[in-house]
């Protein structure tokens, strides 16, 4: 269902080392001090972790300028999604497609009815703009509201994801503000997933957390797993009103965030230079990959450029299975998007890693297509 399954890749291809472009994880590793923090924290594994994660929540509060009373942490965004859905128990939810499969899995686990909102490969680009003569891309406010009211009729929870997975598109603030007003009026909660927010450049990195004060129906998810390169530890946070978080706490495993994860998160959040350095490196890799890809002039491939650490690659012929096998045999893993419901066509999701990894990918794409 997801990328990053190295055990399975080893079984399939008989290799031990891979360039893993199937999972959207920062390739440069966590901040250096995290390694020392983990080493020092080993002696703490003989005791239970702090069930309230006070020190970690304090670090999140200080770094993200958010009141501690509005912060809950969990074993990655995935655990928090299931916790929130189990607490709210919505009878009907709305999920834009394509998107992260755990939204629907969580909804189905409580027997909720699921309403789909078609985004397609363009993601949020489909709903941006303001010129009504441009069709769906230019919906005016009244038309936008009419369309979304149709999608949200009877829904008690709307899942949103920006930057969007798998398309990498970003929901504009104006459109989000319209959705906030609309959902507030009809009594529908929003679960807004910002797992990839930290990868955006400064000018695009605006968090939905800034809208929490006036919107008690808004819940914002944040992941430390992806940007801080901690997928093996699992660490995420949810931001919402204190009353809503108290409701969620009744459904949360109090021991889900272990001492290693808590201390690693605290240390990572203290590093103020790390984020800028990672974004600069990824920008270099992304620019290299996009430039080289365009220069190659592939006839059977189309790249959907983004501002984050992954992109969709559309396969315009029937070679998808063969291409995946070729890349895998050369030690390169990509994410086959065939099980992303609502994504018509043949797509691969490719993570942006260091320049050497992207060079290897370009080389093997050229080798495959001759």
Residue pairs with C-beta under 8 A, 6 or more apart in sequence:
1 101
1 339
2 23
2 101
3 20
3 22
3 23
3 24
3 333
3 335
3 349
3 351
4 20
4 22
4 23
4 25
4 231
5 22
6 18
6 20
6 333
9 15
9 18
9 20
9 328
9 333
10 16
12 328
13 328
13 329
13 331
15 331
17 331
18 331
18 332
18 333
19 331
19 332
19 333
19 353
19 357
19 360
19 361
20 333
20 351
21 332
21 333
21 334
21 335
21 350
21 351
21 353
21 357
21 361
22 333
22 334
22 335
22 349
22 351
23 231
23 335
23 351
24 165
24 196
24 226
24 308
24 309
24 310
24 349
24 351
25 225
25 226
25 229
25 231
25 351
26 199
26 226
26 227
26 228
26 229
26 278
26 282
26 309
27 229
27 351
27 353
27 354
27 357
28 229
28 278
28 281
28 354
29 229
30 228
30 229
30 230
30 264
30 268
31 228
31 267
31 268
31 271
31 274
33 267
33 270
33 271
34 228
34 230
34 264
34 267
34 268
36 267
37 263
37 264
37 266
37 267
38 260
38 263
38 264
40 263
41 259
41 260
41 263
41 264
42 260
44 259
44 260
44 263
45 258
45 259
45 260
47 259
48 255
49 255
49 257
49 258
49 259
49 262
50 259
50 262
51 254
51 255
53 73
53 257
53 262
55 262
55 266
56 73
56 257
56 262
56 265
56 266
57 68
57 71
57 72
57 73
57 237
58 68
59 265
59 266
59 269
59 270
60 66
60 71
60 73
60 222
60 237
60 265
60 269
61 67
61 68
61 71
62 269
63 269
63 270
64 207
64 209
64 222
66 209
66 212
66 239
69 242
69 245
70 212
70 239
70 240
70 241
70 242
70 245
71 237
71 238
71 239
71 245
72 80
72 237
72 238
72 239
72 240
72 245
72 248
72 249
72 252
73 235
73 236
73 237
73 238
73 257
73 262
73 265
74 80
74 83
74 236
74 237
74 238
74 252
74 256
74 257
75 234
75 235
75 236
75 253
75 256
75 257
75 261
76 223
76 225
76 234
76 235
76 236
77 193
77 195
77 221
77 222
77 223
77 225
77 236
78 102
78 234
78 236
79 234
79 236
79 253
79 256
80 221
80 236
80 237
80 238
81 102
81 103
81 106
81 191
81 193
81 221
82 102
82 106
82 109
83 238
83 248
83 251
83 252
84 106
84 191
84 219
84 238
84 248
85 93
85 106
85 107
85 109
85 110
85 112
85 157
85 191
86 106
86 109
86 110
86 251
87 247
87 248
87 250
87 251
88 156
88 157
88 189
88 247
89 110
89 112
90 107
90 110
90 112
90 155
90 156
90 157
90 189
91 112
91 113
91 156
92 112
92 113
92 114
92 115
92 154
92 155
92 156
92 157
93 103
93 107
93 112
93 113
93 114
93 115
93 155
93 156
93 157
93 158
93 159
94 114
94 115
94 116
94 117
94 151
94 152
94 155
94 157
94 158
94 159
94 188
95 103
95 104
95 107
95 114
95 115
95 116
95 117
95 159
96 116
96 117
96 118
96 119
96 159
96 160
96 161
96 164
96 342
97 116
97 117
97 118
97 119
97 340
97 341
97 342
97 343
98 119
98 120
98 121
98 166
98 167
98 337
98 340
98 341
98 342
98 343
99 119
99 159
99 161
99 164
99 165
99 166
99 340
99 342
100 161
100 165
100 193
101 339
101 340
103 159
103 161
103 191
104 114
104 341
107 114
107 157
108 114
112 157
115 151
115 152
115 154
115 155
116 341
116 342
117 151
118 342
119 126
119 127
119 164
119 167
119 342
120 126
120 342
120 343
120 344
121 167
121 304
121 312
121 314
121 343
121 344
121 345
121 347
122 167
122 169
123 164
123 167
123 168
123 169
124 162
124 164
124 167
124 169
124 170
124 171
124 172
124 175
125 137
125 167
125 169
126 136
126 137
127 136
127 137
127 139
127 144
127 171
127 175
128 137
128 172
128 175
129 137
129 138
129 139
130 138
130 140
130 174
131 138
132 138
132 139
132 140
132 143
139 147
141 178
144 175
144 178
145 178
145 182
148 178
148 179
148 182
149 182
149 186
152 158
152 182
152 183
152 186
152 188
155 186
155 188
156 187
156 188
156 189
157 188
157 189
157 190
157 191
158 179
158 183
158 188
158 189
158 190
158 191
159 191
159 193
160 171
160 176
160 179
160 190
160 191
160 192
160 193
161 192
161 193
161 195
162 169
162 170
162 171
162 176
162 192
162 193
162 194
162 197
162 208
163 169
163 170
163 194
163 196
163 197
163 199
163 200
163 306
163 307
163 308
164 170
164 171
165 195
165 196
165 310
166 310
166 312
166 335
166 337
166 340
166 343
166 347
166 349
167 304
167 306
167 312
168 196
168 304
168 306
168 307
168 308
168 310
168 311
168 312
169 306
170 200
170 204
170 307
173 206
176 208
176 211
177 211
179 190
180 190
180 211
180 215
180 218
183 189
183 190
183 217
184 215
184 217
187 217
188 217
189 217
189 218
189 219
190 215
190 217
190 218
190 219
191 219
191 221
192 208
192 218
192 219
192 220
192 221
193 221
194 207
194 208
194 209
194 220
194 221
194 222
194 223
195 221
195 222
195 223
195 225
195 226
195 236
196 223
196 226
196 227
196 308
196 309
196 310
197 205
197 207
197 222
198 205
198 226
198 227
198 275
199 226
199 227
199 279
199 282
199 307
199 308
199 309
200 307
200 308
201 279
201 283
201 307
204 307
207 220
208 218
208 220
209 220
209 222
209 239
211 218
212 218
212 220
212 239
212 240
212 241
216 241
216 243
216 244
218 240
219 238
219 239
219 240
219 244
220 238
220 239
220 240
221 236
221 237
221 238
221 239
222 236
222 237
222 238
222 239
223 235
223 236
223 237
224 230
224 235
224 236
224 237
224 265
224 268
224 269
225 231
225 233
225 234
225 235
225 236
226 309
227 275
227 278
228 235
228 264
228 265
228 268
228 274
230 261
230 264
230 265
230 268
233 258
233 260
233 261
233 264
234 261
235 257
235 261
235 264
235 265
238 245
238 248
240 248
268 274
281 354
282 309
282 352
284 355
285 352
285 353
285 354
285 355
285 357
285 358
286 309
286 352
288 355
288 358
288 359
289 352
289 358
289 361
289 362
290 303
290 305
292 358
292 359
292 362
293 301
293 303
293 362
293 365
294 303
296 362
296 365
296 366
298 365
298 369
299 316
299 369
300 315
300 316
300 317
300 319
300 369
301 313
301 314
301 315
301 316
301 365
301 369
302 313
302 314
302 316
303 311
303 312
303 313
303 314
304 311
304 312
304 313
304 314
305 311
308 352
309 351
309 352
310 349
310 350
310 351
310 352
311 349
311 350
311 352
312 337
312 347
312 348
312 349
312 350
313 334
313 347
313 348
313 349
313 350
314 345
314 346
314 347
315 323
315 345
315 346
315 347
315 348
316 346
318 346
319 368
320 336
320 338
320 346
320 348
322 368
323 348
323 368
324 334
324 336
324 348
326 364
326 367
326 368
327 333
327 334
327 361
327 364
327 368
330 360
330 364
332 360
332 361
332 364
334 348
334 349
334 350
335 348
335 349
335 350
335 351
336 348
337 343
337 347
337 348
337 349
338 346
340 347
350 361
352 358
